[in-house]
Amino acid sequence: MKVLMQSVDMICCTNRDGVITPIKFRISDEKEENRIVKIDRILDRKEEKLAGNRMLVFTVQSIIRGRECRFEMKYEFSTCKWFLYKI
């Protein structure tokens, strides 16, 4: 997997218990074109601390250009930002 750590725009859902579920995100490529990726399946959800900074890490699966892809998304609690971490 390739490490990107690129900031993305995310649409997510939060239930009554505060559990966050990512639904789809928008990412800009090198040509500044926006691509929307729908998350089909959440394979794993865990919390980690990186240099004292709490983050939620999601291993997810989507179909991109007809191929099934796995990647990791990170949610940073302190800034409320989403990142595409690995693809």
PyMOL commands that set and color helices and strands:
alter all, ss='L'
color gray80, all
select strands_A, chain A and resi 3-14+20-28+34-38+41-50+53-64+67-76+81-86
alter strands_A, ss='S'
color yellow, strands_A
deselect
rebuild
show_as cartoon
